[in-house]
Structure formats: C-alpha cells, structure tokens
Amino acid sequence: MTRAPRPLIAVPARFSATTSALRFAAEVNARALIEAVWRAGGEPASIHPADTDVPGRLARFDGVLLPGGGDLAPYRYGATQTHDTVYDVDDLQDTFDLRVARHALESGLPLLAICRGLQAVNVALGGTLEQDMGGPDRTHRHLRHPVTVRPGSHVEQAVGEAKVDASCYHHQRVDRLGSGLTVTAGAADGTVEGLELTGARGWFTAVQWHPEDTAHEDPAQQRLFDAFVRAAA
C-alpha cells in the first residue's frame, strides 16, 4: 500500500558566517528543529532567503515554519535608534521573513513561528519590539521557565496543558502587538510567549520559546510540531 507523501514544510534558512564542515559561509537550520518536524511526519525543506516571487515559491509547500535567528533591524518597526545588544541583522533575511509571514497569513498557509519568527510576525503586522529586555533578572537566554498558556488557543490545544516548561533564548520581546494579534501564552515577568491571529485564514501559532530544544524528551513540546504538521496535511 502506498503511503501518502509527507506534508512539505518550508523552513527559511539562516545565514551563517562560518561552518567548519563546509569551509565557507552557509545557509543553515537547527538540526533539532528539522528533526522535530520529521518526527511529526513532515518533510522539512530549507529554502533560500531570496526576495523573489515569495507567493510563487511557497505555492508548492503545505506549511511554513519561521525559525529563530538573529535580530530584526529596529528600523523595520519604526525605531530611530539601535540598542548596542542588537546582533546578526541581515536586511535580506528580514525582507524575506516579513514577506513570508505576510503571505502565509494572507493565504491561509499553515504557519508555526518560533522566537525570531514570532517577532517577525508581530512586526509584519505593524507591531514593535523591545530591543533589549534589560538586567539579568529579565534575561531569557539559556533559561527554562514555566509558561502559562491560554485555554482554547491553538497552542493549548496542541500541547494539551495549561502550563509548559519552555526553553528560551532571546533578549528581545514584543512591545506593541501587531494588528489582530492576541496573546496566547506568557511568562511570569509579563513577557509575551505566544501569539495568534484573530480570524486567521489558516492554522497559525507563534511561540517565543524554542520547543525544538526539548521536543525529543518533552511530549508537550513535540505535540506543537505534531499539530502544525497535521494542519499542513
């Protein structure tokens, strides 16, 4: 009996200045992220961040996963100054991610956005970011902490729990919400940890944490990828 093909998931690549095995600069995605999509039954495919016919390029895919990465350029959300902690800004990467986010939401293509991906969606819909969250008691880098999830949200339906243990690596967070976005998860310090779009045309959720970090050992985190791939199927 022939099995149905795995849903094809577009994962925009991230630019890397050095990768020892490849000798030169590369385009990469985290292995943990790719494996989480694969375990969920998806066929992950890294795509080149070229600002060319984004709708046409995405037409062949069943879903989009916007992954983590460096910071968005502050001018993208109207900031006139750049904090000295902003890092790894790439104009092409920003342009591509923002257009991918807008197209996925407008077309109803299933979309899971993670960390930078959540921030890109917020900015794409007119929101802003806090460029640096401040002192050590507010830093969410290399940190696992509980996140409270809103009942009835896509993320709650996926993980099946009202509170999850989240692996975080970010120094920025949502400031002003983009148009139509609602908060679906949060940390104790008030950091927005999840977003969804009122009246979204397709399945969409965004999380500020990195579910791929612990998905191999935490079923709740893996279930987020499972729900996404089911929607793409």
Backbone torsions as a table, in degrees:
resi	resn	phi	psi	omega
1	MET	NA	132.9	-178.6
2	THR	-81.6	128.6	178.1
3	ARG	-81.7	149.5	174.5
4	ALA	-64.9	142.9	179.2
5	PRO	-64.2	149.7	176.8
6	ARG	-64.2	139.7	174.0
7	PRO	-57.2	135.6	-176.5
8	LEU	-88.5	119.8	-174.2
9	ILE	-111.2	118.5	176.8
10	ALA	-80.4	128.6	177.7
11	VAL	-125.9	101.2	179.6
12	PRO	-52.9	130.3	-179.0
13	ALA	-72.6	157.7	175.0
14	ARG	-110.2	138.6	178.5
15	PHE	-74.9	136.3	177.0
16	SER	-127.7	127.4	-175.7
17	ALA	-66.3	-34.9	-179.0
18	THR	-142.3	140.1	170.7
19	THR	-142.8	114.9	-169.2
20	SER	-59.0	-40.4	-176.5
21	ALA	-68.3	-26.8	-177.4
22	LEU	-100.9	-7.1	174.1
23	ARG	75.9	-31.0	-176.1
24	PHE	-122.7	-176.9	173.8
25	ALA	-58.0	152.5	-173.6
26	ALA	-143.2	170.5	169.8
27	GLU	-114.1	126.6	-168.7
28	VAL	-135.8	165.5	165.0
29	ASN	-141.2	152.5	-178.1
30	ALA	-65.8	134.1	-179.9
31	ARG	-60.2	-39.6	-179.8
32	ALA	-60.6	-36.2	179.5
33	LEU	-67.9	-48.3	-179.5
34	ILE	-61.7	-41.2	-179.4
35	GLU	-67.8	-33.3	178.3
36	ALA	-66.0	-40.2	176.6
37	VAL	-65.7	-41.6	179.9
38	TRP	-63.8	-44.8	178.1
39	ARG	-60.0	-31.8	-179.7
40	ALA	-75.8	-8.0	179.6
41	GLY	100.5	8.0	179.4
42	GLY	-92.9	163.0	174.5
43	GLU	-109.6	94.9	-177.1
44	PRO	-75.5	136.9	-180.0
45	ALA	-135.6	115.3	175.9
46	SER	-69.0	136.5	179.7
47	ILE	-121.2	143.9	-177.4
48	HIS	-69.4	130.5	-179.7
49	PRO	-76.1	62.4	177.0
50	ALA	-97.0	131.7	-177.0
51	ASP	-82.5	64.3	-177.3
52	THR	-136.4	119.2	174.1
53	ASP	42.9	58.9	-178.8
54	VAL	-57.1	-46.6	178.5
55	PRO	-58.8	-42.4	-180.0
56	GLY	-65.4	-39.2	-179.3
57	ARG	-69.4	-34.1	-178.2
58	LEU	-83.0	-10.6	-175.4
59	ALA	-61.0	-27.6	-177.3
60	ARG	-82.9	-8.0	-174.8
61	PHE	-98.4	156.0	179.7
62	ASP	-97.3	-14.8	180.0
63	GLY	-167.4	164.6	179.7
64	VAL	-130.1	134.7	173.5
65	LEU	-117.1	114.2	176.8
66	LEU	-91.5	111.7	-172.8
67	PRO	-88.7	-179.9	174.5
68	GLY	-71.0	176.9	-178.9
69	GLY	165.3	-160.8	-179.7
70	GLY	-72.4	-177.4	-176.2
71	ASP	-79.1	149.2	169.4
72	LEU	-74.4	146.0	176.4
73	ALA	-61.4	128.1	-177.4
74	PRO	-57.2	-28.5	-179.8
75	TYR	-64.9	-19.8	-179.7
76	ARG	-63.8	-24.7	177.7
77	TYR	-119.3	27.9	169.3
78	GLY	86.8	5.3	179.2
79	ALA	-73.4	140.4	-179.9
80	THR	-98.8	-11.1	177.1
81	GLN	-129.6	154.1	-179.1
82	THR	-115.2	124.9	178.2
83	HIS	-66.6	147.3	-174.8
84	ASP	-72.0	-5.3	176.7
85	THR	-92.8	-6.4	179.4
86	VAL	-65.1	134.6	-173.4
87	TYR	-141.0	159.2	173.2
88	ASP	53.0	38.7	177.1
89	VAL	-74.2	134.3	177.2
90	ASP	-138.9	119.6	-172.7
91	ASP	-64.0	-40.0	179.0
92	LEU	-65.1	-43.3	178.8
93	GLN	-59.9	-43.1	179.7
94	ASP	-62.6	-49.7	-178.6
95	THR	-57.9	-44.4	-177.8
96	PHE	-66.4	-49.0	-177.9
97	ASP	-61.4	-41.8	-179.5
98	LEU	-65.0	-39.9	178.7
99	ARG	-71.0	-37.0	176.2
100	VAL	-62.5	-44.9	-179.7
101	ALA	-60.7	-47.9	-178.6
102	ARG	-62.5	-44.7	-177.6
103	HIS	-65.6	-44.1	-179.3
104	ALA	-59.8	-44.3	-178.8
105	LEU	-68.8	-40.5	-178.6
106	GLU	-70.3	-32.9	-175.8
107	SER	-92.2	-14.9	-177.1
108	GLY	84.8	11.5	176.6
109	LEU	-66.4	125.7	-179.3
110	PRO	-51.7	134.7	-172.8
111	LEU	-137.7	125.4	169.6
112	LEU	-115.6	122.7	-178.1
113	ALA	-116.4	131.2	-174.4
114	ILE	-123.5	129.2	174.2
115	CYS	54.1	-106.8	175.0
116	ARG	-53.9	-35.7	179.2
117	GLY	-58.9	-43.8	175.6
118	LEU	-59.9	-44.4	-179.1
119	GLN	-64.9	-37.3	177.9
120	ALA	-64.4	-41.6	177.7
121	VAL	-62.3	-45.0	-179.6
122	ASN	-60.1	-44.0	179.6
123	VAL	-69.0	-39.4	179.4
124	ALA	-59.4	-28.7	-179.3
125	LEU	-100.2	18.6	172.9
126	GLY	91.2	8.5	178.6
127	GLY	-83.7	176.5	-179.8
128	THR	-127.6	167.4	179.4
129	LEU	-123.2	149.3	168.2
130	GLU	-83.6	117.3	-169.5
131	GLN	-66.1	-29.9	176.0
132	ASP	-150.2	132.2	-172.9
133	MET	-79.4	-8.5	176.2
134	GLY	94.9	-163.4	-167.7
135	GLY	-48.6	174.9	-171.8
136	PRO	-59.8	-28.9	-179.8
137	ASP	-75.0	-8.8	179.0
138	ARG	-118.2	8.2	-178.5
139	THR	-84.1	132.7	-179.6
140	HIS	-111.9	34.9	176.9
141	ARG	-98.2	135.9	179.4
142	HIS	52.0	48.6	-174.0
143	LEU	-135.2	136.4	169.8
144	ARG	-112.3	126.8	-178.3
145	HIS	-148.5	160.5	179.8
146	PRO	-72.8	141.2	176.1
147	VAL	-123.2	129.4	178.1
148	THR	-89.4	132.1	-173.4
149	VAL	-110.0	137.6	-178.5
150	ARG	-73.1	128.4	179.1
151	PRO	-58.6	139.4	176.8
152	GLY	85.5	-8.8	179.3
153	SER	-75.0	163.7	176.7
154	HIS	-58.8	-40.4	-177.2
155	VAL	-67.9	-37.6	178.2
156	GLU	-68.3	-41.0	178.1
157	GLN	-63.2	-34.0	-178.7
158	ALA	-74.2	-53.1	-174.0
159	VAL	-78.4	-23.6	176.7
160	GLY	74.9	17.8	-177.8
161	GLU	-141.2	152.5	179.4
162	ALA	-83.4	-16.9	178.8
163	LYS	-144.7	134.9	179.9
164	VAL	-126.7	155.2	176.8
165	ASP	-91.2	110.7	-170.1
166	ALA	-105.3	137.6	174.8
167	SER	-95.0	118.0	-172.7
168	CYS	-115.3	146.0	170.6
169	TYR	-151.8	87.0	178.1
170	HIS	-159.9	151.4	177.1
171	HIS	-118.9	0.5	176.6
172	GLN	-118.6	162.9	177.2
173	ARG	-154.2	168.5	178.9
174	VAL	-62.9	135.5	173.4
175	ASP	-104.6	-82.2	175.9
176	ARG	-94.9	133.5	-179.9
177	LEU	-69.7	142.9	172.8
178	GLY	-70.2	164.5	-175.6
179	SER	-59.9	125.1	176.0
180	GLY	85.3	-8.0	-177.1
181	LEU	-80.8	144.9	174.8
182	THR	-126.4	149.3	-179.5
183	VAL	-82.4	127.2	-178.6
184	THR	-116.8	-5.3	177.4
185	ALA	-157.6	149.6	-179.0
186	GLY	-152.9	156.5	175.3
187	ALA	-95.8	167.4	-176.7
188	ALA	-63.0	-27.2	-178.7
189	ASP	-86.7	7.4	178.3
190	GLY	92.6	-3.1	178.8
191	THR	-64.5	131.3	174.8
192	VAL	-69.0	123.0	-177.3
193	GLU	-113.8	-7.7	179.4
194	GLY	-154.9	145.1	178.9
195	LEU	-138.1	145.6	168.9
196	GLU	-138.9	166.5	-174.1
197	LEU	-112.6	122.8	177.6
198	THR	-61.3	126.8	178.9
199	GLY	71.5	24.6	179.7
200	ALA	-57.4	142.0	-177.5
201	ARG	-74.8	-25.2	-179.6
202	GLY	-138.5	179.5	178.9
203	TRP	-63.8	128.4	178.7
204	PHE	-152.3	132.5	166.6
205	THR	-149.8	152.6	179.4
206	ALA	-132.4	137.3	177.6
207	VAL	-127.6	143.0	-179.7
208	GLN	-80.9	-23.8	-179.8
209	TRP	-85.9	-179.2	-178.0
210	HIS	-111.1	89.6	-179.3
211	PRO	-63.5	-25.1	-179.7
212	GLU	-65.8	-24.3	-177.6
213	ASP	-59.7	-37.8	-173.2
214	THR	-121.7	5.9	-176.1
215	ALA	-60.8	-27.9	-178.9
216	HIS	-69.6	-18.3	-177.6
217	GLU	-126.1	-9.0	-177.7
218	ASP	-120.0	103.5	-177.2
219	PRO	-57.1	-31.7	179.9
220	ALA	-62.4	-40.6	179.4
221	GLN	-70.7	-39.7	178.5
222	GLN	-65.0	-33.8	-178.8
223	ARG	-63.5	-24.4	175.7
224	LEU	-65.0	-43.0	176.5
225	PHE	-68.5	-37.4	178.7
226	ASP	-60.1	-45.2	-179.0
227	ALA	-64.5	-39.4	178.7
228	PHE	-62.9	-47.9	-178.1
229	VAL	-67.8	-35.1	175.3
230	ARG	-60.9	-42.0	178.7
231	ALA	-63.6	-37.3	179.3
232	ALA	-69.4	-26.9	180.0
233	ALA	-76.7	NA	NA
